[in-house]
């Protein structure tokens, strides 16, 4: 029974890690697409995401584009999901 419990905890951790990875990929894809649409360099925005999180990436995107990037980010992501049928799958 103890092995079964350890296995289910491990499986839950794997599912959580996969969900975190999917969310990161979704956020990165949206930021890259939005930066491209706003004609600002995506690399520094993605670097800020990787090193400091989404708030830092949105702040930098706002600074580079003179736009409220938070609002634009959520509109852009919702539009992409509606067009492509949901969150991208990570394999």
Secondary structure, 3 states (H helix, E strand, C coil): CHHHHHHHHHHHHHHHHHHHHHHHHHHHHHHHHHHHHCCCCHHHHHHHHHHHCHHHHHHHHHHHHCCCHHHHHHHHHHHHHHHHCCCCCCC
